[in-house]
Amino acid sequence: MRKCVVTGVAGFIGSNLAEHLLALGDEVVGIDNFSTGKEKSIER
């Protein structure tokens, strides 16, 4: 298991990357300032 930091996690690419990493069994910490992303994107 890896520990990963995803910046821009509320955006399209960041949220999908985080979801993929979680599916691989990695631990994910997401960072975002919500300037353009949506909080709904990180509810998964």
C-alpha distance matrix in Angstrom:
0.0 3.8 6.8 9.5 13.2 15.4 19.1 21.7 19.5 22.8 24.0 23.9 21.5 19.1 19.0 18.4 15.6 13.9 14.6 13.3 9.8 9.8 11.1 8.3 6.1 5.0 6.9 10.2 13.3 16.4 19.6 22.9 26.6 27.8 30.6 30.2 27.3 27.6 26.0 26.1 23.4 20.7 21.8 19.4
3.8 0.0 3.8 6.2 9.9 12.4 16.0 18.9 17.2 20.7 21.8 22.0 19.3 16.8 17.3 17.0 13.9 12.3 13.9 12.7 9.0 9.9 12.0 9.4 7.9 5.0 6.1 8.4 11.1 14.0 16.9 20.3 23.9 25.3 27.9 27.7 25.0 25.7 24.4 25.0 22.1 19.5 21.2 19.2
6.8 3.8 0.0 3.8 7.0 10.1 13.4 16.4 14.9 18.4 19.9 20.7 18.3 15.3 15.9 16.4 13.4 11.2 13.5 13.2 9.5 10.1 13.1 11.4 9.7 6.0 4.7 6.0 7.8 11.0 13.6 17.2 20.7 22.4 25.1 25.2 22.6 23.4 21.9 22.9 20.3 17.4 19.3 17.9
9.5 6.2 3.8 0.0 3.8 6.4 9.9 12.9 11.6 15.3 16.5 17.3 14.8 11.8 12.9 13.6 10.3 8.6 11.6 11.4 8.0 9.5 12.7 11.5 10.8 7.0 6.1 4.9 6.2 8.4 10.9 14.2 17.8 19.4 21.9 21.8 19.4 20.5 19.4 20.6 17.7 15.2 17.7 16.5
13.2 9.9 7.0 3.8 0.0 3.8 6.5 9.8 9.1 12.8 14.2 15.7 13.5 10.1 11.7 13.2 10.4 8.7 12.3 12.9 10.2 11.5 14.9 14.4 13.9 10.3 8.6 5.8 4.8 5.8 7.4 10.7 14.2 16.1 18.4 18.7 16.6 18.0 17.1 18.8 16.1 13.7 16.6 16.2
15.4 12.4 10.1 6.4 3.8 0.0 3.8 6.5 5.8 9.6 10.5 11.9 9.8 6.3 8.4 10.2 7.7 6.6 10.4 11.3 9.7 11.4 14.4 14.6 14.8 11.7 10.5 7.0 6.3 4.9 6.2 8.6 12.2 13.5 15.7 15.5 13.2 14.9 14.5 16.1 13.1 11.4 14.8 14.4
19.1 16.0 13.4 9.9 6.5 3.8 0.0 3.8 5.4 8.5 9.1 11.5 9.8 6.7 9.4 11.8 10.0 9.5 13.1 14.4 13.2 14.8 17.9 18.2 18.5 15.4 14.0 10.4 8.6 6.0 4.8 5.9 9.1 10.8 12.5 12.6 11.1 13.4 13.6 15.8 13.1 11.9 15.6 16.0
21.7 18.9 16.4 12.9 9.8 6.5 3.8 0.0 3.8 5.5 5.6 8.5 7.9 5.3 7.7 10.6 10.0 9.9 12.9 14.7 14.5 15.8 18.5 19.5 20.1 17.5 16.2 12.5 10.9 7.4 6.0 4.7 7.5 8.0 9.5 9.1 7.4 10.1 10.9 13.1 10.5 10.3 14.1 14.9
19.5 17.2 14.9 11.6 9.1 5.8 5.4 3.8 0.0 3.8 5.5 7.8 7.5 4.1 4.8 8.2 8.1 7.0 9.7 12.0 11.9 12.7 15.4 16.8 17.3 15.0 13.7 10.0 8.9 5.4 5.9 5.7 9.2 9.0 11.5 10.7 7.8 9.1 9.1 10.7 7.8 6.9 10.6 11.2
22.8 20.7 18.4 15.3 12.8 9.6 8.5 5.5 3.8 0.0 3.8 6.8 8.4 6.4 5.7 9.3 10.6 9.7 11.3 14.2 14.8 15.1 17.4 19.5 19.9 18.1 16.7 13.1 11.9 8.2 8.1 6.2 8.5 6.7 9.4 8.1 4.6 5.3 5.9 7.6 5.2 5.7 9.3 10.7
24.0 21.8 19.9 16.5 14.2 10.5 9.1 5.6 5.5 3.8 0.0 3.8 5.7 5.4 5.8 8.4 9.9 10.4 12.0 14.1 15.3 16.3 18.1 20.0 21.1 19.4 18.6 15.1 14.3 10.8 10.5 8.4 10.3 8.4 9.7 7.2 4.5 6.6 8.8 9.7 6.8 8.6 12.1 12.8
23.9 22.0 20.7 17.3 15.7 11.9 11.5 8.5 7.8 6.8 3.8 0.0 3.8 5.7 5.5 6.3 8.6 10.2 10.8 12.4 14.4 15.7 16.7 18.7 20.4 19.2 19.1 15.9 16.1 13.0 13.5 11.9 14.0 12.1 13.1 10.1 7.7 8.9 11.2 10.8 7.5 9.9 12.8 12.6
21.5 19.3 18.3 14.8 13.5 9.8 9.8 7.9 7.5 8.4 5.7 3.8 0.0 3.8 5.6 5.3 6.0 8.6 9.9 10.5 12.2 14.2 15.3 16.6 18.6 17.0 17.4 14.3 14.8 12.2 12.9 12.2 14.8 13.8 14.8 12.3 10.2 12.0 13.7 13.8 10.1 11.4 14.7 13.9
19.1 16.8 15.3 11.8 10.1 6.3 6.7 5.3 4.1 6.4 5.4 5.7 3.8 0.0 3.8 5.5 5.1 6.1 8.6 9.8 10.5 12.2 14.2 15.4 16.6 14.6 14.4 11.0 11.1 8.4 9.3 9.2 12.4 11.9 13.7 12.0 9.4 11.1 12.0 12.6 9.1 9.2 12.7 12.2
19.0 17.3 15.9 12.9 11.7 8.4 9.4 7.7 4.8 5.7 5.8 5.5 5.6 3.8 0.0 3.8 5.4 5.1 6.2 8.6 9.9 10.6 12.3 14.4 15.5 14.1 13.8 10.7 11.2 8.7 10.5 10.4 13.5 12.3 14.7 12.8 9.5 9.8 10.0 9.8 6.1 6.2 9.4 8.6
18.4 17.0 16.4 13.6 13.2 10.2 11.8 10.6 8.2 9.3 8.4 6.3 5.3 5.5 3.8 0.0 3.8 5.4 5.0 6.2 8.6 9.9 10.5 12.5 14.4 13.7 14.4 11.9 13.4 11.6 13.7 13.9 17.1 15.9 17.9 15.6 12.5 12.8 13.4 12.5 8.7 9.3 11.7 9.8
15.6 13.9 13.4 10.3 10.4 7.7 10.0 10.0 8.1 10.6 9.9 8.6 6.0 5.1 5.4 3.8 0.0 3.8 5.4 5.1 6.2 8.6 9.8 10.7 12.6 11.2 12.1 9.8 11.5 10.3 12.6 13.6 17.1 16.7 18.7 16.9 14.1 15.0 15.4 15.2 11.4 11.0 13.8 11.9
13.9 12.3 11.2 8.6 8.7 6.6 9.5 9.9 7.0 9.7 10.4 10.2 8.6 6.1 5.1 5.4 3.8 0.0 3.8 5.4 5.1 6.1 8.6 9.9 10.7 9.1 9.1 6.5 8.4 7.6 10.7 12.3 16.0 15.8 18.4 17.2 14.0 14.3 13.7 13.7 10.3 8.7 11.3 9.4
14.6 13.9 13.5 11.6 12.3 10.4 13.1 12.9 9.7 11.3 12.0 10.8 9.9 8.6 6.2 5.0 5.4 3.8 0.0 3.8 5.5 5.2 6.2 8.8 10.0 9.7 10.5 8.9 11.3 10.7 13.9 15.1 18.7 17.9 20.6 18.9 15.5 15.1 14.4 13.3 10.1 8.9 10.4 7.5
13.3 12.7 13.2 11.4 12.9 11.3 14.4 14.7 12.0 14.2 14.1 12.4 10.5 9.8 8.6 6.2 5.1 5.4 3.8 0.0 3.8 5.4 5.1 6.4 8.9 8.9 10.9 10.0 13.0 12.9 16.1 17.5 21.2 20.7 23.1 21.3 18.1 18.2 17.9 16.9 13.4 12.6 14.2 11.1
9.8 9.0 9.5 8.0 10.2 9.7 13.2 14.5 11.9 14.8 15.3 14.4 12.2 10.5 9.9 8.6 6.2 5.1 5.5 3.8 0.0 3.8 5.4 5.1 6.6 5.4 7.5 7.2 10.5 11.4 14.7 16.9 20.7 20.8 23.4 22.2 19.0 19.4 18.6 18.3 15.0 13.3 15.0 12.4
9.8 9.9 10.1 9.5 11.5 11.4 14.8 15.8 12.7 15.1 16.3 15.7 14.2 12.2 10.6 9.9 8.6 6.1 5.2 5.4 3.8 0.0 3.8 5.3 5.0 5.1 6.4 6.7 10.2 11.4 15.1 17.4 21.1 21.1 24.1 23.0 19.5 19.2 17.8 17.1 14.4 12.1 13.0 10.1
11.1 12.0 13.1 12.7 14.9 14.4 17.9 18.5 15.4 17.4 18.1 16.7 15.3 14.2 12.3 10.5 9.8 8.6 6.2 5.1 5.4 3.8 0.0 3.8 5.3 7.4 9.8 10.5 14.0 15.0 18.6 20.5 24.2 23.8 26.7 25.1 21.7 21.1 20.1 18.7 16.0 14.4 14.8 11.3
8.3 9.4 11.4 11.5 14.4 14.6 18.2 19.5 16.8 19.5 20.0 18.7 16.6 15.4 14.4 12.5 10.7 9.9 8.8 6.4 5.1 5.3 3.8 0.0 3.8 5.7 9.2 10.6 14.4 15.9 19.4 21.8 25.6 25.6 28.3 27.0 23.7 23.7 22.7 21.8 18.8 17.1 18.0 14.7
6.1 7.9 9.7 10.8 13.9 14.8 18.5 20.1 17.3 19.9 21.1 20.4 18.6 16.6 15.5 14.4 12.6 10.7 10.0 8.9 6.6 5.0 5.3 3.8 0.0 3.8 6.7 9.3 13.0 15.2 18.9 21.6 25.4 25.7 28.7 27.8 24.4 24.2 22.6 22.0 19.4 17.0 17.6 14.6
5.0 5.0 6.0 7.0 10.3 11.7 15.4 17.5 15.0 18.1 19.4 19.2 17.0 14.6 14.1 13.7 11.2 9.1 9.7 8.9 5.4 5.1 7.4 5.7 3.8 0.0 3.8 6.3 9.9 12.4 15.9 18.9 22.7 23.4 26.3 25.7 22.6 22.7 21.3 21.2 18.5 15.9 17.1 14.7
6.9 6.1 4.7 6.1 8.6 10.5 14.0 16.2 13.7 16.7 18.6 19.1 17.4 14.4 13.8 14.4 12.1 9.1 10.5 10.9 7.5 6.4 9.8 9.2 6.7 3.8 0.0 3.8 6.9 10.0 13.5 16.8 20.4 21.4 24.5 24.4 21.3 21.3 19.4 19.9 17.5 14.4 15.7 13.9
10.2 8.4 6.0 4.9 5.8 7.0 10.4 12.5 10.0 13.1 15.1 15.9 14.3 11.0 10.7 11.9 9.8 6.5 8.9 10.0 7.2 6.7 10.5 10.6 9.3 6.3 3.8 0.0 3.8 6.3 9.8 13.0 16.7 17.7 20.7 20.6 17.6 17.8 16.1 16.9 14.5 11.5 13.4 12.2
13.3 11.1 7.8 6.2 4.8 6.3 8.6 10.9 8.9 11.9 14.3 16.1 14.8 11.1 11.2 13.4 11.5 8.4 11.3 13.0 10.5 10.2 14.0 14.4 13.0 9.9 6.9 3.8 0.0 3.8 6.7 10.3 13.7 15.2 18.3 18.8 16.1 16.5 14.7 16.3 14.2 11.0 13.3 13.2
16.4 14.0 11.0 8.4 5.8 4.9 6.0 7.4 5.4 8.2 10.8 13.0 12.2 8.4 8.7 11.6 10.3 7.6 10.7 12.9 11.4 11.4 15.0 15.9 15.2 12.4 10.0 6.3 3.8 0.0 3.8 6.8 10.4 11.6 14.6 15.0 12.3 13.0 11.5 13.4 11.3 8.5 11.5 12.0
19.6 16.9 13.6 10.9 7.4 6.2 4.8 6.0 5.9 8.1 10.5 13.5 12.9 9.3 10.5 13.7 12.6 10.7 13.9 16.1 14.7 15.1 18.6 19.4 18.9 15.9 13.5 9.8 6.7 3.8 0.0 3.8 7.1 9.2 11.8 12.9 11.0 12.4 11.3 14.1 12.4 10.3 13.5 14.7
22.9 20.3 17.2 14.2 10.7 8.6 5.9 4.7 5.7 6.2 8.4 11.9 12.2 9.2 10.4 13.9 13.6 12.3 15.1 17.5 16.9 17.4 20.5 21.8 21.6 18.9 16.8 13.0 10.3 6.8 3.8 0.0 3.8 5.5 8.1 9.3 7.8 9.6 9.3 12.5 11.1 10.0 13.4 15.2
26.6 23.9 20.7 17.8 14.2 12.2 9.1 7.5 9.2 8.5 10.3 14.0 14.8 12.4 13.5 17.1 17.1 16.0 18.7 21.2 20.7 21.1 24.2 25.6 25.4 22.7 20.4 16.7 13.7 10.4 7.1 3.8 0.0 3.8 5.5 8.1 8.0 9.9 10.0 13.6 13.1 12.5 15.6 17.9
27.8 25.3 22.4 19.4 16.1 13.5 10.8 8.0 9.0 6.7 8.4 12.1 13.8 11.9 12.3 15.9 16.7 15.8 17.9 20.7 20.8 21.1 23.8 25.6 25.7 23.4 21.4 17.7 15.2 11.6 9.2 5.5 3.8 0.0 3.8 5.4 4.9 6.4 7.2 10.7 10.5 10.9 13.7 16.3
30.6 27.9 25.1 21.9 18.4 15.7 12.5 9.5 11.5 9.4 9.7 13.1 14.8 13.7 14.7 17.9 18.7 18.4 20.6 23.1 23.4 24.1 26.7 28.3 28.7 26.3 24.5 20.7 18.3 14.6 11.8 8.1 5.5 3.8 0.0 3.8 6.1 8.5 10.4 13.5 13.3 14.3 17.1 19.6
30.2 27.7 25.2 21.8 18.7 15.5 12.6 9.1 10.7 8.1 7.2 10.1 12.3 12.0 12.8 15.6 16.9 17.2 18.9 21.3 22.2 23.0 25.1 27.0 27.8 25.7 24.4 20.6 18.8 15.0 12.9 9.3 8.1 5.4 3.8 0.0 3.8 6.8 9.9 12.1 11.4 13.3 16.2 18.2
27.3 25.0 22.6 19.4 16.6 13.2 11.1 7.4 7.8 4.6 4.5 7.7 10.2 9.4 9.5 12.5 14.1 14.0 15.5 18.1 19.0 19.5 21.7 23.7 24.4 22.6 21.3 17.6 16.1 12.3 11.0 7.8 8.0 4.9 6.1 3.8 0.0 3.8 6.7 8.7 7.6 9.5 12.5 14.4
27.6 25.7 23.4 20.5 18.0 14.9 13.4 10.1 9.1 5.3 6.6 8.9 12.0 11.1 9.8 12.8 15.0 14.3 15.1 18.2 19.4 19.2 21.1 23.7 24.2 22.7 21.3 17.8 16.5 13.0 12.4 9.6 9.9 6.4 8.5 6.8 3.8 0.0 3.8 5.3 5.5 7.8 9.8 12.3
26.0 24.4 21.9 19.4 17.1 14.5 13.6 10.9 9.1 5.9 8.8 11.2 13.7 12.0 10.0 13.4 15.4 13.7 14.4 17.9 18.6 17.8 20.1 22.7 22.6 21.3 19.4 16.1 14.7 11.5 11.3 9.3 10.0 7.2 10.4 9.9 6.7 3.8 0.0 3.8 5.3 5.7 7.1 10.3
26.1 25.0 22.9 20.6 18.8 16.1 15.8 13.1 10.7 7.6 9.7 10.8 13.8 12.6 9.8 12.5 15.2 13.7 13.3 16.9 18.3 17.1 18.7 21.8 22.0 21.2 19.9 16.9 16.3 13.4 14.1 12.5 13.6 10.7 13.5 12.1 8.7 5.3 3.8 0.0 3.8 5.5 5.5 8.3
23.4 22.1 20.3 17.7 16.1 13.1 13.1 10.5 7.8 5.2 6.8 7.5 10.1 9.1 6.1 8.7 11.4 10.3 10.1 13.4 15.0 14.4 16.0 18.8 19.4 18.5 17.5 14.5 14.2 11.3 12.4 11.1 13.1 10.5 13.3 11.4 7.6 5.5 5.3 3.8 0.0 3.8 5.8 7.1
20.7 19.5 17.4 15.2 13.7 11.4 11.9 10.3 6.9 5.7 8.6 9.9 11.4 9.2 6.2 9.3 11.0 8.7 8.9 12.6 13.3 12.1 14.4 17.1 17.0 15.9 14.4 11.5 11.0 8.5 10.3 10.0 12.5 10.9 14.3 13.3 9.5 7.8 5.7 5.5 3.8 0.0 3.8 5.4
21.8 21.2 19.3 17.7 16.6 14.8 15.6 14.1 10.6 9.3 12.1 12.8 14.7 12.7 9.4 11.7 13.8 11.3 10.4 14.2 15.0 13.0 14.8 18.0 17.6 17.1 15.7 13.4 13.3 11.5 13.5 13.4 15.6 13.7 17.1 16.2 12.5 9.8 7.1 5.5 5.8 3.8 0.0 3.8
19.4 19.2 17.9 16.5 16.2 14.4 16.0 14.9 11.2 10.7 12.8 12.6 13.9 12.2 8.6 9.8 11.9 9.4 7.5 11.1 12.4 10.1 11.3 14.7 14.6 14.7 13.9 12.2 13.2 12.0 14.7 15.2 17.9 16.3 19.6 18.2 14.4 12.3 10.3 8.3 7.1 5.4 3.8 0.0
